Amino acid sequence: MRHRYIKIGVTTLVLGLAFGGLLWATLREGTEYYKHVDEVTTNRAAWEGKRLQLHGFVVANSILVRPSTLDYKFKVENNGSVIDASYNGIVPDTFKDTPGEVSEVVLQGSLAPDGSFHADGIMAKCPSKYTPTDGKVG
């Protein structure tokens, strides 16, 4: 009878360790910090090479596109701090840099050693369409 309890205990321990190892490996690779541009620029070295979701606003007239490619270079700012960013891929329709229509964006990627941000994903937040009225309908 004692031999049976030892088998159950060892099996439970092995399964627990396997599950714990799988969980640790999954979470370690999938973790991304969510930071604003000004938080990252205060200590760039601390964030270099780490996966980040970087929140900010596209600087007006900063988007440059290499002709006949999907290579974008632009600037993102928050609270007066600015980071150069690059992205290769299709951008959302709301990704704009015209004065008065700059995009609020969340970039997924990492900070390079030169201090620029290399994005592998862009989410542009939709601008609010709400405009206050005088209360009249029609």
Backbone bond lengths (Angstrom), bond angles and torsions (degrees), N, CA, C in turn:
res aa  C-N    CA-C-N  psi(-1)  N-CA   C-N-CA  omega(-1)  CA-C   N-CA-C  phi
1 M - - - 1.432 - - 1.532 110.88 -
2 R 1.321 116.47 -39.00 1.452 121.87 -179.49 1.527 110.74 -64.06
3 H 1.326 117.10 -36.73 1.465 122.40 179.23 1.538 110.42 -60.95
4 R 1.303 116.26 -35.49 1.468 121.70 179.68 1.529 110.67 -66.16
5 Y 1.328 118.53 -42.80 1.458 122.20 179.26 1.526 111.68 -65.88
6 I 1.310 116.79 -34.69 1.466 120.75 177.30 1.533 109.69 -65.13
7 K 1.333 117.80 -43.26 1.466 121.75 178.35 1.533 110.76 -61.36
8 I 1.323 116.16 -44.91 1.463 120.55 179.90 1.541 109.92 -63.63
9 G 1.314 117.33 -42.95 1.468 121.58 179.40 1.518 112.31 -63.27
10 V 1.325 116.88 -45.68 1.465 120.91 179.80 1.533 110.27 -65.12
11 T 1.326 117.31 -42.90 1.470 121.41 178.87 1.530 110.61 -61.72
12 T 1.329 116.90 -44.36 1.460 121.26 178.57 1.535 110.95 -62.64
13 L 1.312 117.46 -42.24 1.456 122.00 178.88 1.526 111.41 -63.25
14 V 1.331 117.41 -45.48 1.470 121.47 179.89 1.525 110.59 -63.38
15 L 1.329 117.69 -45.80 1.465 120.92 178.71 1.534 111.19 -63.44
16 G 1.320 117.64 -40.75 1.470 121.28 178.20 1.517 111.94 -63.43
17 L 1.329 116.93 -43.37 1.462 120.62 178.25 1.531 111.29 -66.27
18 A 1.322 117.16 -40.57 1.467 120.66 178.56 1.530 110.65 -63.71
19 F 1.314 117.17 -44.95 1.459 121.22 178.64 1.536 110.89 -63.89
20 G 1.322 116.79 -44.19 1.464 121.02 178.55 1.523 111.71 -62.09
21 G 1.324 117.35 -42.32 1.464 121.15 177.96 1.515 112.16 -64.34
22 L 1.308 117.37 -41.21 1.464 122.02 177.87 1.527 110.70 -64.48
23 L 1.303 116.91 -44.29 1.454 121.84 178.86 1.527 110.90 -62.68
24 W 1.318 117.83 -45.25 1.460 122.14 179.01 1.524 111.13 -61.79
25 A 1.324 118.37 -45.57 1.463 121.83 -179.34 1.529 111.35 -64.09
26 T 1.304 117.29 -39.27 1.464 121.61 -179.82 1.520 111.01 -67.77
27 L 1.322 118.04 -47.99 1.458 121.49 -177.68 1.520 112.19 -69.05
28 R 1.322 117.32 -34.41 1.466 121.18 -179.18 1.518 110.62 -62.72
29 E 1.321 118.00 -42.59 1.460 122.24 -178.47 1.517 112.71 -78.57
30 G 1.327 117.86 -28.70 1.456 120.71 -173.26 1.516 114.89 -93.82
31 T 1.318 118.36 -0.51 1.450 120.87 -175.87 1.524 110.71 -80.99
32 E 1.326 116.11 130.33 1.453 122.30 175.59 1.521 108.19 -130.90
33 Y 1.317 115.63 138.41 1.454 120.37 175.49 1.522 108.88 -83.66
34 Y 1.320 117.48 143.73 1.459 122.73 175.57 1.521 106.54 -106.95
35 K 1.334 116.26 111.34 1.464 121.42 -175.66 1.515 110.95 -133.45
36 H 1.324 116.03 151.20 1.454 122.08 173.07 1.528 108.71 -87.69
37 V 1.311 116.36 157.31 1.463 121.28 -177.35 1.523 111.22 -54.16
38 D 1.324 117.79 -46.39 1.465 120.34 -178.14 1.528 112.88 -64.67
39 E 1.316 118.51 -28.79 1.464 121.27 176.91 1.522 110.97 -69.71
40 V 1.322 116.40 -36.61 1.465 120.95 -178.56 1.530 111.10 -76.04
41 T 1.333 117.07 -38.72 1.466 119.67 -176.45 1.524 112.95 -70.45
42 T 1.315 118.82 -20.06 1.466 120.03 178.85 1.528 111.88 -68.53
43 N 1.347 117.00 -27.40 1.464 120.52 178.80 1.528 108.85 -150.32
44 R 1.328 115.98 72.93 1.472 121.11 -176.03 1.529 112.96 -57.38
45 A 1.313 117.50 -39.54 1.463 121.01 -176.48 1.533 111.76 -60.47
46 A 1.319 117.25 -33.63 1.472 120.93 -179.11 1.524 111.60 -68.06
47 W 1.335 118.16 -25.59 1.459 121.53 -175.80 1.518 113.04 -103.92
48 E 1.305 117.58 -5.07 1.462 121.84 -177.79 1.531 111.73 -59.42
49 G 1.331 115.07 126.29 1.461 121.08 176.66 1.516 115.55 81.32
50 K 1.328 118.72 -7.90 1.464 121.41 179.98 1.522 110.16 -86.98
51 R 1.323 116.34 147.94 1.464 121.35 175.66 1.522 108.72 -69.58
52 L 1.325 114.90 128.33 1.459 120.69 -178.39 1.511 111.14 -134.04
53 Q 1.306 114.84 154.19 1.453 122.46 161.43 1.515 103.35 -110.57
54 L 1.326 115.52 111.64 1.457 122.06 -173.93 1.523 109.67 -101.67
55 H 1.321 116.73 121.17 1.457 122.54 -178.12 1.518 110.39 -102.78
56 G 1.336 116.05 134.72 1.458 120.54 176.76 1.517 110.82 -175.62
57 F 1.317 115.42 -165.95 1.463 122.87 -178.97 1.525 108.76 -123.43
58 V 1.325 116.94 136.42 1.459 121.23 178.96 1.529 107.94 -67.24
59 V 1.327 116.49 130.00 1.458 121.51 179.20 1.528 108.76 -70.18
60 A 1.330 116.39 135.50 1.468 121.53 -178.58 1.531 111.03 -56.40
61 N 1.320 115.38 136.14 1.469 124.35 178.39 1.528 113.80 59.93
62 S 1.327 117.70 29.55 1.470 119.23 -177.75 1.532 113.71 -105.73
63 I 1.329 118.88 -10.67 1.458 120.37 -176.07 1.526 110.11 -76.71
64 L 1.321 115.92 122.65 1.464 123.12 174.95 1.522 108.21 -118.45
65 V 1.326 117.05 133.49 1.461 121.85 179.65 1.514 108.27 -121.57
66 R 1.332 116.81 127.93 1.460 120.37 175.81 1.527 107.45 -69.53
67 P 1.357 117.24 128.52 1.468 120.61 -177.35 1.532 112.81 -54.48
68 S 1.309 115.33 138.90 1.472 124.36 177.25 1.528 113.52 62.11
69 T 1.324 117.26 23.43 1.472 120.96 176.85 1.521 109.01 -136.39
70 L 1.298 115.12 179.91 1.461 121.86 173.73 1.528 110.29 -111.73
71 D 1.350 116.78 26.38 1.465 122.42 179.54 1.523 109.84 -86.85
72 Y 1.313 116.42 118.65 1.460 122.49 -179.25 1.518 109.75 -116.09
73 K 1.321 115.76 139.58 1.460 122.95 169.51 1.522 105.78 -127.97
74 F 1.328 116.37 136.74 1.456 120.89 -177.16 1.517 108.95 -159.88
75 K 1.311 115.91 173.47 1.458 121.81 178.64 1.528 109.04 -116.76
76 V 1.329 114.83 142.76 1.463 121.68 178.77 1.522 107.26 -123.90
77 E 1.346 115.98 136.41 1.465 119.24 -178.37 1.518 111.46 -134.51
78 N 1.334 113.15 158.58 1.455 121.38 173.01 1.522 107.61 -158.38
79 N 1.314 116.77 128.09 1.468 122.56 179.73 1.526 113.01 51.95
80 G 1.327 116.75 39.48 1.464 121.73 176.44 1.509 115.42 85.66
81 S 1.324 119.17 -8.20 1.461 121.97 177.71 1.525 108.91 -94.34
82 V 1.343 116.46 139.12 1.460 121.70 -175.43 1.526 110.01 -127.19
83 I 1.342 115.59 140.64 1.464 122.61 174.69 1.518 108.16 -128.45
84 D 1.338 116.61 135.32 1.461 121.22 171.64 1.521 108.01 -74.64
85 A 1.328 116.40 138.26 1.463 120.95 -178.45 1.521 109.91 -132.55
86 S 1.324 115.33 155.57 1.466 120.73 175.10 1.520 108.37 -138.03
87 Y 1.332 114.51 153.40 1.460 120.95 -178.64 1.522 108.40 -154.75
88 N 1.318 116.43 142.57 1.453 121.30 174.50 1.520 107.53 -123.68
89 G 1.339 115.92 114.26 1.454 119.98 179.88 1.516 110.97 152.81
90 I 1.302 114.64 -174.39 1.459 121.27 179.70 1.525 108.39 -82.45
91 V 1.330 115.46 132.13 1.469 120.26 -179.02 1.524 110.06 -101.20
92 P 1.327 117.70 154.84 1.465 120.91 177.77 1.532 111.29 -65.31
93 D 1.318 116.76 156.03 1.463 121.67 178.69 1.529 111.91 -60.86
94 T 1.310 117.01 -28.56 1.463 120.94 -177.47 1.530 112.85 -84.86
95 F 1.322 117.98 4.43 1.467 122.72 177.99 1.525 108.08 -81.55
96 K 1.348 116.94 99.30 1.467 122.48 -174.04 1.517 110.62 -135.53
97 D 1.330 114.82 158.91 1.462 119.87 176.08 1.521 112.86 -135.77
98 T 1.333 116.52 19.84 1.457 119.29 178.22 1.526 108.82 -75.24
99 P 1.339 117.40 139.45 1.463 119.39 -179.41 1.530 110.80 -53.84
100 G 1.303 115.84 133.11 1.456 121.31 -178.02 1.517 113.24 87.82
101 E 1.332 118.21 -12.04 1.469 122.02 -179.55 1.516 112.20 -132.60
102 V 1.326 118.22 30.67 1.456 119.96 -179.43 1.525 110.17 -65.48
103 S 1.300 115.32 149.76 1.461 121.39 -176.53 1.518 111.88 -91.03
104 E 1.320 114.82 141.02 1.455 121.26 167.50 1.518 105.50 -89.78
105 V 1.335 117.40 123.77 1.458 120.49 -173.13 1.519 111.82 -129.04
106 V 1.328 113.80 156.08 1.452 122.24 168.13 1.520 105.25 -124.11
107 L 1.336 115.92 117.30 1.458 122.04 -179.39 1.516 109.18 -100.44
108 Q 1.314 116.61 138.05 1.462 121.47 175.17 1.516 107.28 -107.53
109 G 1.312 117.53 127.93 1.459 120.74 179.99 1.513 110.35 166.58
110 S 1.360 115.48 -144.66 1.462 119.38 -177.82 1.521 110.56 -147.87
111 L 1.315 114.32 157.40 1.452 122.61 179.30 1.520 108.92 -86.04
112 A 1.329 116.14 127.25 1.472 121.99 -178.75 1.528 109.97 -82.90
113 P 1.337 117.53 163.46 1.470 120.80 178.59 1.532 113.55 -58.62
114 D 1.340 117.56 -27.97 1.462 120.21 179.70 1.532 112.74 -80.87
115 G 1.337 117.71 1.40 1.456 121.88 177.69 1.514 114.65 92.17
116 S 1.335 117.59 -4.03 1.467 120.19 177.98 1.526 109.41 -87.33
117 F 1.320 114.83 160.81 1.460 120.35 -178.57 1.525 108.98 -107.57
118 H 1.326 116.92 124.27 1.466 121.97 177.77 1.519 108.04 -101.53
119 A 1.325 115.44 109.05 1.462 121.26 -176.50 1.517 110.48 -91.76
120 D 1.325 115.85 141.07 1.461 120.29 170.71 1.523 110.25 -116.43
121 G 1.321 115.64 9.24 1.460 121.51 175.31 1.518 110.03 -162.51
122 I 1.340 116.08 142.88 1.462 121.30 178.01 1.522 108.94 -130.96
123 M 1.320 115.39 130.46 1.455 121.17 170.45 1.516 106.59 -119.98
124 A 1.320 116.91 117.66 1.462 121.10 177.79 1.517 107.71 -101.04
125 K 1.303 115.48 126.21 1.461 119.52 -179.48 1.520 109.38 -74.98
126 C 1.306 116.00 144.37 1.462 121.22 179.37 1.517 109.53 -73.66
127 P 1.335 116.99 133.63 1.459 118.90 176.95 1.521 109.81 -68.53
128 S 1.292 116.15 150.42 1.456 120.21 179.32 1.516 109.91 -69.88
129 K 1.309 116.56 130.75 1.466 121.84 178.75 1.521 111.08 -95.23
130 Y 1.323 116.32 -0.66 1.459 119.97 -177.13 1.531 109.82 -73.30
131 T 1.296 116.05 129.71 1.465 121.37 172.91 1.523 107.30 -130.98
132 P 1.305 117.01 127.90 1.462 118.85 -178.67 1.519 110.96 -64.12
133 T 1.327 115.84 144.25 1.466 120.97 178.25 1.514 109.59 -120.48
134 D 1.291 115.75 177.79 1.456 119.59 178.91 1.525 112.71 -84.41
135 G 1.336 116.90 7.09 1.454 120.77 177.19 1.514 113.70 95.23
136 K 1.317 118.03 -8.14 1.451 121.10 179.73 1.513 110.82 -84.74
137 V 1.296 117.45 142.42 1.459 122.66 178.34 1.520 108.12 -100.34
138 G 1.353 115.02 137.59 1.454 119.49 173.89 1.440 110.48 99.10
